Every structure is written in structure tokens, then in C-alpha cells.
């Protein structure tokens, strides 16, 4: 293969040209340093996590009583629409891209991403998405109220009659977010393929890098569908085309296909990096190599491949023909095979190790347990007859919150604590970290476990009022929700105070194996003074062999 | 000698654990029935058995994985000053093959069982497809049921009301009356947005799509009063879009139908319309502008 130089692409041995002021101001600038961009993503997305959390508090406040009595129904509908939108497009996606940005170049021995300027442009689109979505609260008619799926015809109804309305801003925001993510995907895939240090073959890459690679490939094939669907819906809404409007001969179910063709694989875009984080954390705190490294690596790619052919399981009751329901049931169930391989590999990694339950390990273990639970309810949902009953009920809401809070957010916390010393050069406070874990773990289960019996009894999602017989479990869920809201306070204090005046962190506080732990904390602007030459497999715990030929261990 | 005793003890521990996990899962699987509403349709029982089976299997996997993890967390902790590494075990081919093969077999088992239940339910898909050819899963409506007379009812969904029409006697109603132990065939229509037909006690659900004819079949078996809800988000007053479902003996059903046919049509009460009128009359607006509820329908039996 010839190496054709691409304009704007960084070569592996080239030093990136960062003009860094080297202080807090660079975090508010158009920096092209992947580490700065990574932290920009993380801090921005955490801000929106809090915003989405406040929306969740309003929802749980409304649902603590059966009647619609806290806010107007239109406000409630705006709340759950924006809660879902913000949590997906402004919290889970960007926060994971933040970690990938920060870690991938360090983990593969590169000095930056392949396209540093594209990287910065992709990040700065995120605040634009945020401003559009938040701005929609202040225009006549308020924000979008059609749910984060925005199924037409409801999303086309536009009661204000204005050209600028909440739904239009929502669609613009989603389309921009899609473009930003596609830019990111091109960058990650190129970086991982082209920028690995000498000696780092594919089967010497850390599993977080494998996971990001698989996830970003999904972005490349899936996101164009959602972005196109959003643009078509936008045209229906603004200039009166009739792609999806049944009143004019359009087909609303077509939108469901566009939407889920991406939005189900999107779940794997979110969960795969979390699997990567688990694979990084368990070996460190168990002091054992990752069990079955190669199989776990390949299973990421398998999950990405299968994820492209499961979307109709969201549409079992959308008038899909029987053969389609049954084929997609089988493909969906097959996701559990590579996923099961990973779960068993983590359990075997932990088994017989020398465990230390530091905060990152606690969050990863809690996340793994809740993920197993979510996986089991996921299999139940994939079964057509079961789904015919629980589709669109709280059973589904409970299931995906065990994924998105129980697993993804817990995994993100594990990663934040684990790499906090590397990113900031300071240690966090372990005691407060553990308090945070227990509050979050108890809060998550109190909040989301009761949703399963509610769903089995038939309580539907997106309702502002419900039958009195559902109240008991709703009260428990609301109390759990408020506890979960409170659980972020010790985290925020811990992070802010530790960043300002925490104990200085050494290069490798966890005695972890990996390139990022061979450089200073925080790493120098160019990451590696000399590009490392990799001579061993990752996760060589218990083998006492050096990872590189040229960097001091 | 002590090695041997240790080994026997280990096997005994493992065996006790496995038995405890199995017994607990079987018990949890039985509990699953109590988490569900009453079984008011023939389909409910089939689905509940499937749910109970999946809960049993799921509980077994969940308890198996978590108890193994918990055992490690309790017994495999590093001693305070021990900074050495654990054994450098990188994998075990046999184990990896086993834990790939078992889930594959389980998937086929679960999918096969689910397919069987689905066939027995004989859920109708889009009507035009049924007429064109006979898609999988629709061939198997039990012959006994097919031979029986089918009760045909038209269902109209609109923002935010249900209207039922009985073509036989030209009766309209906002309450869904159904004869028990009869195959029911509903023709589902929507006049505006997507809606969903869902009766939790029947465990059955079908989206209603504007401009698309959808037939939906099931068999109620238990007389009583149940609730029909809209299961596909349909806008502002979505949560209010409910209707009573009355399952009664075929005689009572015929009697109700005959009686309703004699009643003069009147305007039905509608919660969405009432709330909309109240909100519109408020001088201080606490919400955003909404799509108004569809015009009310005249019905013989307003329920």
C-alpha cells in the first residue's frame, strides 16, 4: 500500500503544531490537541448530563402522583423529549467521544489524532447542538414534544404554525450532531488504522481501542441513515414535502426504519466503548491478564456487524410482516453471543485475582452486574410474543436505563476516576468516591428496578398521568431518582476540589500496564518525546515483561 | 491428602452453589406470573408461560454470574501489603468454546419456543399482506378457531379518543364490548397520527397507522372489565386516551348490542376535550400551545 499524504493529516512521526497557552484558557479555545479536546468533550457533556438530570427530576416529580398535577402536559412532553435527546446526543455520545479522543492516541503511541483540525471542528459543533436545543425552550410553542424518536405524523403537527418551532430546531440539532459524529468517526478510524506505533499490530491494541474502532465503524454506516431521515423530516415540516406525511401520501413507517436503522446500532456505539473501559479496568484491579484477549477483541467487531441487522426489533408491532418479526428476533438474540463472551471473559479475569476495590473497580463491578441484568431483560424483549406485551411500556424504559445509567454512566464514572490522575495530574479522594458509588448504585436500582413490574403490568412510557394501581412502584422509582440526582453532588465536589488541590499524581498510580501510564501525569503536549516501539501483548500482568523497547517503565 | 480434601470441598461448594442458584431461579420463574395482570385472553396464558420460562433462565444466568463475582470479591481480595500480581492466565480454549456454544444453543432454544408461541397466537399483520400471500406465522391460527364465527368490529383511533363501530347492528360506542370465547377481528384505523391498540390484560398490542388497513385478531376468555390504552405516543393528551373494555358472555353481549342499537346517538364524554377546554379558558398559561383534540363523535353507547 502506498502512503499518499492527505492534506491536514498528521504523519505518525510528525509533531503536531499545537499553540497551547498552557493554562485554563486553552480549554475555551479552538485547540487541536486531542487531550484538550477530550477534556472539552467531557466537561461539556457532563454539564448537559446535569441539565438532562434536571429534566428527569421534573419527570419523576410528575410521576410521583397518578394525576397530571405538577406541570402542564405539554411541558411534561417537552421534558421527556428533551431528557432523552440531551442524555443521548449531549451526554453519552460526546462523553465517550471525549474519552476516545483523550485515550486512543496515547494508547496506540501516537502524538495526536490523524486530523487534528477536523477533530476540533467536530467538538465545537457540540455546543452548537446544545445551544439550539436549549434555545428551543425560549421560542413560542416551546421545545420539541414528539419524543426523542420524533415519529411523524405527531412530529409534523406543528401547532404554532411558525416556521421556527421546537421540532425544526430539534431536527437541525440532530442533523448537526450527526455530521459532527461522522467527522469524528472518519478521524478515529483513520487514526487507529494509520497512526499505531511500530510493533503495535491490531492484536496488540488495548481493548478500549478495539471497542472504539468497532463503534466508530457503526457510526460510518449507520449515521447517514438517521441524518438523511432527519433532513427528510425537516423538509416535510418546513417546505411541505411528503416523505413521511400520510395525509399527503407519505409513509410514516418509513421514518421508523430510517430512525432505528441507526438508533439501534447507536446503542452499541455507546456500549462498546464501555465494554472497552471494563476490559481496561478489570485487569488492573485484579492484577491478571484479560482472559481470552483475542476473542474479546473480535467479539467487538462481531457486535458491530450484527448491530446493523437488528433494528426491526423496535418495530414488532408497527405493522411489520411476520417473517420480518421472526428474522429480526433471531438476529437480535444473536447479539447475546459475542456479548456473553465478553461478560464471561471479565468474570474469568476477576476470578482468582488479587482484587483491590478502588472506586474505579467498584463502579466497573456495579456496572457489570447491572449490565448482566439489562442483557437478560434485553433477551426477553427480543422475543416477539413478550415484546408484543411490553413494547412501549416501562419494562422497556427500565431495560434501557439499566443499560444507559446502570452500565454506561457507571462505566463512565469508572473511567473518570481511573484516568483522573492521568488527565489532571492529581489524585481524587477515595472515600468520597466510594460514597458516590454506593449512592449511585442504590439510586440506580431504586429508580429503575420498579419500572420492570410497572411495565409487566402494562404502564406505558411517555404518560403524564396513570392509573392509581401503578402508584406504589412509581413512588419508589421517584425517590430513587431523587437519590440518584443527589449522588452527583459528592462526585462534583470530589472532582473540583481534587483537581484544584488534590495530592500530586505519579505517572502510574495504579501500577497499570499501558502506554498512557508510561508518560507523565498529565502527559506532555506531544505525548511521546520518542515514538514507543511495542514489544509485548497488552495486559501482561504477572509476567514482568516490558511493554516497549525504548520507554522507561 | 489435604489436597484431595480441598478438591472435594471445592466441588461440594460448587455443587451446593449450583443447586441453590437453580432452585432460586425456578422459584423466581414461578413468581413471574404474579407480576402480570389477569389472563383475560387466550393469548395471555401463552405469553405468560414464555415470560416465566425466560425469567427462570434469566435468573439462573444472573445469579450464576453475580454469585461468581461476589465470591471473587469476598475471597479473592489482595492482602493489604501484597503488591504482587495474580496468576498470568491468559485464556482457556475449552472454556471459551463452551461459553460460546452454550449461548448459541440457548438462542436457538429461546427463538424456537418464541416462534412456537407466536404461531399459536396467530397475530394478524398488515391486512394487504395477508391478502397477497400468507406470511409466516399466520398459517397457524388453530383450525378450530378459524371454523368459528368471527366477531368483526371497527376501531377508530383519533387524537385522543377511541370509537368502536359494530357493523352488524350499526352501533357506535366509546366502550369496547366483547363476547368471551369468540375469535374477535378488529379493523384498526387511525384518522390522524400513529396510535397503538393495547389491552394489558390481553397482552396484545398493535400500532395503528394512518392510511393503512390493519386487521387484528384475538380471543377474550375471561368476563370482566379491563382497560384499553393508546400504546404509541400520540401527542399532548396521549395519557388520557383510554377506554373501558367489557368482556361478557355471548348472550350478554348480544343483549347489550341490541339495546345500544335502540339508543339515540349522543356526544361522548372525552377527558382530553375537557382538559383542553379547561386549559384554554385559563388566563395564565402554564403550558405551550397544543394541537386541539379531534371533533367528538356521536355514539349510541357512550359507556
Contacts between the chains, C-beta under 8 A, distances in Angstrom:
chain1	res1	chain2	res2	distance
A	68	B	239	7.0
A	71	B	286	7.4
A	71	B	287	7.6
A	72	B	279	7.2
A	72	B	286	4.7
A	72	B	287	2.8
A	72	B	288	7.6
A	73	B	236	5.2
A	73	B	237	6.3
A	73	B	239	7.4
A	73	B	275	7.5
A	73	B	287	6.7
A	73	B	290	7.7
A	74	B	236	5.6
A	74	B	287	3.9
A	74	B	288	4.3
A	74	B	289	7.7
A	74	B	290	5.4
A	75	B	286	7.4
A	75	B	287	5.3
A	75	B	288	7.1
A	77	B	235	7.7
A	77	B	236	6.4
A	77	B	238	7.7
A	78	B	288	7.0
A	140	B	289	7.4
A	141	B	288	5.3
A	141	B	289	5.5
A	142	B	288	3.7
A	145	B	235	7.6
A	145	B	236	7.3
A	145	B	288	7.4
A	146	B	233	7.5
A	146	B	235	7.8
A	147	B	233	5.2
A	149	B	233	8.0
A	151	B	194	5.9
A	151	B	232	7.7
A	151	B	233	7.3
A	153	B	192	6.6
A	153	B	193	4.4
A	153	B	194	7.0
A	153	B	210	6.6
A	154	B	193	4.8
A	154	B	194	7.1
A	154	B	233	6.7
A	154	B	234	6.3
A	154	B	235	5.0
A	157	B	193	7.3
A	157	B	235	6.7
A	157	B	291	5.0
A	159	B	289	4.9
A	159	B	290	5.5
A	159	B	291	4.8
A	160	B	289	5.5
A	246	B	209	7.4
A	246	B	210	4.0
A	246	B	211	4.3
A	246	B	212	8.0
A	247	B	210	7.4
A	249	B	211	7.9
A	252	B	194	6.2
A	252	B	209	6.5
A	252	B	210	7.0
A	253	B	209	6.2
A	253	B	212	8.0
A	286	B	76	7.9
A	286	B	86	6.3
A	287	B	78	7.1
A	287	B	84	7.4
A	287	B	85	4.2
A	287	B	86	4.5
A	288	B	85	7.1
A	288	B	86	4.2
A	288	B	87	6.8
A	288	B	88	7.1
A	288	B	89	6.6
A	289	B	88	5.6
A	289	B	89	7.0
A	289	B	90	4.8
A	290	B	90	7.9
A	291	B	89	6.8
A	291	B	90	7.1
A	291	B	91	5.7
A	291	B	92	7.8
A	292	B	90	7.7
A	292	B	91	4.2
A	292	B	92	7.8
A	292	B	96	5.2
A	293	B	90	6.7
A	293	B	91	7.1
A	294	B	91	7.9
A	295	B	91	7.4
A	295	B	96	5.7
A	295	B	100	7.9
A	317	B	196	6.8
A	317	B	205	5.0
A	317	B	206	5.5
A	317	B	207	5.1
A	317	B	231	7.7
A	318	B	207	4.8
A	318	B	209	7.4
A	319	B	125	6.8
A	319	B	126	4.8
A	319	B	206	7.5
A	319	B	207	5.9
A	319	B	209	5.5
A	319	B	212	6.3
A	319	B	214	5.8
A	320	B	125	7.2
A	321	B	125	4.9
A	321	B	126	6.7
A	321	B	129	5.2
A	321	B	135	4.7
A	322	B	118	7.6
A	322	B	123	7.7
A	322	B	125	5.5
A	322	B	135	4.3
A	322	B	136	4.7
A	322	B	137	3.4
A	322	B	138	5.8
A	323	B	135	5.4
A	323	B	136	4.5
A	323	B	137	7.5
A	325	B	118	7.5
A	325	B	137	7.3
A	326	B	115	6.0
A	326	B	118	7.1
A	326	B	136	6.1
A	326	B	137	6.6
A	329	B	111	6.0
A	329	B	114	6.3
A	329	B	115	7.6
A	330	B	107	7.5
A	330	B	111	5.1
A	333	B	107	4.4
A	333	B	110	6.2
A	333	B	111	5.5
A	334	B	107	6.0
A	336	B	103	5.8
A	336	B	107	6.5
A	337	B	100	6.6
A	337	B	103	4.8
A	337	B	104	5.7
A	337	B	107	6.6
A	340	B	99	6.7
A	340	B	100	7.8
A	340	B	103	4.4
A	341	B	96	7.3
A	341	B	99	6.6
A	341	B	100	5.9
A	341	B	103	7.9
A	343	B	65	6.6
A	344	B	95	8.0
A	344	B	99	4.4
A	345	B	96	8.0
A	347	B	65	6.1
A	347	B	68	5.5
A	347	B	69	6.1
A	347	B	72	7.9
A	348	B	89	8.0
A	348	B	92	7.7
A	348	B	95	7.1
A	350	B	69	6.5
A	350	B	72	4.8
A	350	B	73	8.0
A	350	B	76	7.4
A	351	B	68	6.8
A	351	B	72	5.3
A	351	B	76	7.0
A	352	B	72	7.4
A	352	B	76	5.9
A	352	B	86	6.3
A	352	B	87	6.3
A	352	B	89	7.5
A	353	B	72	7.1
A	353	B	76	5.7
A	353	B	86	4.1
A	354	B	76	7.1
A	354	B	77	7.5
A	354	B	78	3.8
A	354	B	79	7.9
A	354	B	82	6.3
A	354	B	84	7.1
A	354	B	85	7.0
A	354	B	86	4.8
A	355	B	72	6.5
A	355	B	73	6.5
A	355	B	76	5.4
A	355	B	77	5.0
A	355	B	78	6.0
A	356	B	77	7.5
A	356	B	78	5.2
A	357	B	73	7.2
A	357	B	77	7.4
A	365	B	69	6.7
A	365	B	73	7.0
A	368	B	69	7.2
A	369	B	65	7.8
A	369	B	66	5.5
A	369	B	69	6.8
A	372	B	61	7.2
A	372	B	62	5.6
A	372	B	65	5.1
A	372	B	66	6.9
A	373	B	62	6.0
A	376	B	58	3.6
A	376	B	61	6.2
A	376	B	62	5.7
A	377	B	58	7.5
A	379	B	54	6.8
A	379	B	58	6.9
A	379	B	110	6.7
A	380	B	51	7.1
A	380	B	54	4.8
A	380	B	55	7.7
A	380	B	58	6.8
A	383	B	50	6.6
A	383	B	54	6.6
A	383	B	110	6.5
A	383	B	111	7.8
A	383	B	114	4.1
A	384	B	114	5.9
A	384	B	115	7.9
A	384	B	118	5.2
A	385	B	46	6.9
A	385	B	47	5.0
A	385	B	50	5.6
A	385	B	114	5.9
A	385	B	117	4.5
A	385	B	118	5.3
A	385	B	121	6.2
A	386	B	47	6.5
A	386	B	50	6.1
A	386	B	51	5.8
A	386	B	54	6.7
A	386	B	114	7.4
A	388	B	47	7.3
A	388	B	121	7.8
A	388	B	123	7.0
A	388	B	203	6.8
A	388	B	204	6.2
A	388	B	205	5.3
A	389	B	47	5.5
A	389	B	51	7.7
A	389	B	200	7.5
A	389	B	203	4.0
A	389	B	204	7.4
A	389	B	205	6.8
A	391	B	205	5.7
A	391	B	231	7.1
A	392	B	196	6.5
A	392	B	198	7.7
A	392	B	205	7.4
A	392	B	231	4.8
A	392	B	232	6.6
A	392	B	233	7.8
A	393	B	231	7.7
A	452	B	35	7.9
A	453	B	35	5.2
A	456	B	35	4.6
A	456	B	36	5.4
A	456	B	51	7.6
A	457	B	35	7.2
A	457	B	36	7.1
A	457	B	37	5.8
A	457	B	200	6.6
A	458	B	37	6.0
A	458	B	198	7.3
A	458	B	200	2.6
A	458	B	201	7.7
A	458	B	227	7.9
A	458	B	229	7.2
A	460	B	198	7.3
A	460	B	229	5.9
A	460	B	230	7.8
A	460	B	231	5.7
A	460	B	239	7.8
A	461	B	233	7.9
A	462	B	233	4.7
A	462	B	238	6.3
A	462	B	239	7.8
A	463	B	238	6.7
A	463	B	239	3.7
A	464	B	238	7.9
A	464	B	239	5.0
A	465	B	239	4.7
A	465	B	240	7.1
A	466	B	239	6.9
A	467	B	227	7.0
A	511	B	83	7.2
A	540	B	88	7.5
A	541	B	85	4.6
A	541	B	86	6.8
A	541	B	88	6.4
A	542	B	85	3.7
A	542	B	86	5.9
A	542	B	87	6.1
A	542	B	88	3.4
A	543	B	85	8.0
A	543	B	88	4.9
